[in-house]
Every structure is written in structure tokens, then in C-alpha cells.
Amino acid sequence: MMPAPVFRFAPSPNGFLHLGHALSALVNFDMARAAHGRLLLRIEDIDTTRCRPEFEAAILDDLTWLGVRWDGDVRRQSEHGDDYQGVIDRLKAEDLLYCSFETRSDIARLGEQGPWPRDPDGTPLAPGRRRPWPLPLASPRPGRAGAWRLDMEQAIARTGVLTFSETGSGGETGTIMAKPQVWGDVVLSGKHFPGSYHVAVVVDDALQGVTHVVRGCDLFWATSIHRLLQALLGLRVPTYHHHRLLLDAAGRKLSKSTRATALRELRAQGVTPDDIRRLIEQA
């Protein structure tokens, strides 16, 4: 008998949920129910500078009101730093990580000097382990902690060509060729927490037995990094499903940073869970 499929919804408690979150939560919930599977709730709170307990409480309240039910205990990433540190230590021991002292501002300035390679999000890439920086940027500075970057060239040489299975409606489907090289030498560990988003999400999905990762299509190409880490660490590869995004009047993805209307505000206006589903379908 095949084990039941396992889905997960994984919001960050750095603000209130909005319609975009509702879409993702409901897609996960509906797909899990249709597959007679389980839906897990994970709180991705590794950003200790922005995540707050009151936002987590609001997430649980909003999901309950929306009718989204999850199975088992909630996993909070902030409680599992040792799991991520173990992965970082392993990659360091295999000489796949190196310490970098460049800040985001340093990298942005390099991008302003002329044509410069950029990642899929439009951010200038760090030069990498084998391309020297100007000394004023590359040298350690008092009070600055280094970040641990993945040596992308060496990592790809070790894993070879990688693919993942995509079933979503936000773009390409079928067997997708992973392209981790487009992200350059990504940061996997910084000064605030032992593992970056990429490390934490891959480790959590494996430890929780997640079989289906369902999320917005803005994370489609981030899957290439996750696929690379899974190969390096010998982890099971889930099936991926990237759904459409909800956009505001300016054509931007709904987000907390653009102050998208929170579900709590809509609730206060008398909007019902059924209304939320209709709003999402019509958007």
C-alpha cells in the first residue's frame, strides 16, 4: 500500500496573511484532500529580525477561519537550528562552502559599474570563489560576520545534470531541467541563523516526508537550488507544483512589503471564507 501524499503550507510570520497566501493555503488544502493525503503547517521563522509571535498567532487564526485544517503539530524553523547547522557543517567538511564578506550593498555597487550577470530575480550575482573581488570589498572588516556561500561550480560538477517533476499551472510542466548555475554562489548560512531559506526548506521537506511541494510560481527557479541541495545531501525529491500568483492593480505580486490588504481587514469588513474563494477565482 502506497503511503498517503504529504503536502505543506509554509508561511513566514513577518506580517499578516493576504489573498495571495489564502490562494496558496487553499490550493494546498484542496490538493491534499483530493489526494486523500495530509497537509502539514510549517512556520518559516528563521528571519528573527522580522518574524513575531503575534503574526504567527494571526496566521493560525486566519487559517482556521478560512477552513484550512492541517495535520499534526506545527513545525517552527526557529526551533530546529541544529538540523540546519548539521547540513552546513557537512557541506563545509566537503569543501563545498566558502566564507564571503561582501554585503548586498557591495554586490549592488558592482552591478552598477556596468553590465553584470544577474539571477532570475534581477539581483547582481556575487563574482564567486574563483573570481577575485577588489580588496576593499573582499577584506574582512571589524564587526562584520562572513556568510557561507555554496561553490556552485564545484557542486554542479559533483551532481551532474539534474531534473525535477513539475505539475503546476504557472508555466512549464513535465520534466524540468534544473539550472542552479543561474543563481551563482548562493548564501547558505549567515550571521543571524545557521541555515538560509534554501537549506531550511530542503531539510524540512525531507524530515517531514513532504511528497508534494505546492507554492507560487515566483519560486519556480528557486527549485533548481533545492534540487541541487537534495542531490548533494542524498534527499528524496518531491513533486513540485507552482501555481499562479495574484497581482495588484500595478501588476505586482501581492506581498506584505507592498501592504496588500490583509485577510484580517477583509474579515473585519464582513467578508466570508466563501467570499475569499470567489475573490481568488475571479482574480
N, C-alpha and C positions, 0 to 999 in steps of 0.2 A: 504494500500500500504506500503510495506516494505521500510524503509529508505535506501538510497544508501550506500554501503560499504565505509568505510573510511580507507585509508592506510596512512602511513607516512614514509618519509625518513629523518633520523636524524643524520647528520654528525657533528663532532666536528671541529671547526676552529683552530686546533693546527698544521696544516700543509696542504699541497696541496693534492687534491684527486688523487688516483691512480686507477689502473684497478679493484682492489677489491671493491672500492667504486662505480665504474661505474657498476659493476655487481649488487650490491645491489640496486642502484638507478634504473637501468633498469628493474630489476625483480619487484620492487615495481610499477614502472610506467606501465609496461605491464600487471601486475595483476589487477591494478586499472582500466585500460582501458578495459580489457576483462570482468570485473565485472560491467562495467558501473558505477564505483564508483569515489571517489575523492581521490586525492593524496595531502597530506599536506607536507610542508617542515618545519622542526624544526631544529634550530641551538642549539646544546647542548654545551653551552659555560660556564658551571659552573666552569671549571678549569681556573680561572682567571690568573694563573701564566703562562699558555702556550697558551691560545686562543688569537688571534689577529685579528683586523678588516680587515687587508689585506688578511688573509686566508679566512675569510667569503666572501669577495668580489670575491675572486678567485673561491670559491665554486659555487656562483651564476652564475658566468661567465661560468665555466666548464659545469654545468648542462644545461644551456641554449644552449651552443654549442652542447652538446650531444643529445639535443632534448627532454630532460625531462621537462615536464611542470607541475607546481603544482598549486593548487587551494588556493585562499585566501592569507592572509598575512602570512609572515614568523613569527614563534614564536621563540623568543630568551629566553633561560632559565635564562640568567643573569638579565632579566627584571622582573622575577616573583619569586624572593626570598621569598616574603610574602606568596605565595601559599605553598611553601615547609616548611617554618617556622611554619605555622599553623598545618601542619601534625606532625612535630617534637614536638610541644607543646602538641598536643593531645596525642601522644604516651608517652610522659613524664608524663602527668597527669594520664595516665592509668598504670603507673609504668612498662612500657614495655621497657624503655631505662635506661641505667646507664652510668655514666661518667667513661671513661677509660683514663689513662695517658700513656699507653705503646705506643711506637713508632713502626714503621715497623722494625727498626733495633733491637729493644728489642725482638720482636716476632721471628725474623730470628735467633737471638742468641739462643733462647730456642730450635728452631728446629735443631740447630747444636749440641746440647748436647746429642742427641741420638734419637731413634725412637719417632716421634711426629706426631699426626694427621694433615693431610693437606687437603686443599679444592680442588675442581676439577681442579683448575689452578696450583696446586702444592705448594701453599703458606702455611706455617705453620699456624694453627689456634690459635687464642687467647684462653687462658685457659677458659675464661668465668667468669660469675658473681659469681659462687659458688665455684670456684677453686682458692684459693689464689695464688698470684704471690709472688716471693721473694720481700721483701720490697724495695731493691734498684731499682727495676723495677716499682713497683706499686705506689710508693710515688710520689705526685706531685713535680715538680721541678720548680725553678724560670724561668719565661718566657715561660713555656710550657702550652699550652692550651689543655684541655682534649677533647676527641672525645666521641660522644654519640653512644653507641653500643646497638643493639637490644638484649634483653634477649630471645634468641632463644627457650630455653626450655619452658619458660612461654608463649611465643607467640604461639608455636605449641600446647600447652595444651589448649589454648583458641580456636584455629580454628579447631583442629582435622585434619583428613586426607583431603588432597586437591589434585585436578587433574587439568589438562589443556588439551585443544584440540590442536593437532599438525598435520599439513598437509604438512610439508616440506619434502625435498628430501635429507636432510643431515644426516638422521639417523632414529630414531624411529618415528612412526606416530600413529595416533589414540588418544585414551585417555591415557594420560601420568600421572603417579603418581608423584606429586611434592615431592622433597626431600630437603627442605630448611635446614635441620639439617646438611647437608654435608658442609655448609658454616660457621658453628659456629656462634658466636655472631658478625654479620657484623656491620661495622660502617655505621650509617645513617646520621650523621651530624658531620662536622669537623670545624676547625678554619677558613677556607677560604670561606665557603659558608654554608647557613643553611641546605641544603639537599644534600645528596650524589647522585650519578648517579641513584641508585636504587629508591630512593624517587622521584627524579625529573621525571624519565621516567614513573613511575606508575601514578603520579599525572597528568602529561601532557597528557598521553594517555586517561585518564578519562575525563579531562576537554575539550579535543579536540574531544571527541567522536570517538576515533580510534576503529575500529572493527576488523582490521587485522594487526597484528604486523609481519612484514616480515624483517628478519635480518639474519646475518651469523650464522652458526651452532656453532661457538665459544661461543655464548651467550645462547646456549640451556639450560644448567643447571642453568644459572642465572635466568631463567624464574621461577624457584622454589621460589626464594626470592620475585620476583614480585608477584607471585600468593599468597604468604603469606601476603604481604602488602595489596593486593587487598581485601583479606578476612578480615584482621584487620580493614580496613578503609571502608568496605562496598562498594567497587567499582566494576563496571561492568568488566567482564573478556573477553578480546578479544580472537579471534582465533590466534594461533601462527603458523608461517611458517618459519623454519630455513633452509636457502639454503646453498649450498656447498661454500667452500672457494677457492680462488685462491692461489696457493702456488708458492714460488720462487724455484730456482734450488736446494736449500738446503732442500726443503720440508717444509719451514716455511711459515706461513700465510703472505701474503703481508701486510706491515704496514709502517707507517711513520717512526717508530723507526729504521727499517732496510733499510730505504731510498729507498723504492720501487719507480720505475720510475713514476713520476707524469704525469697526463693527459696533463698538460701544456707542458711538454717536448715532449710528443708524438705529440701534436698538432703542435709544432714548427718544427717537423720532417716531417710534411705533412700528418700525419695520419688523416683519416676522421672518423666521427661518425659511419659510416657503417663498417670501419675497426675495430673500437673498439668492435663492436658487434661480428665480426668474431673472433677477438683475444680471446674474452671471451668464445665463443662457443668451440674454439679449445683448450683452456687451460685445 
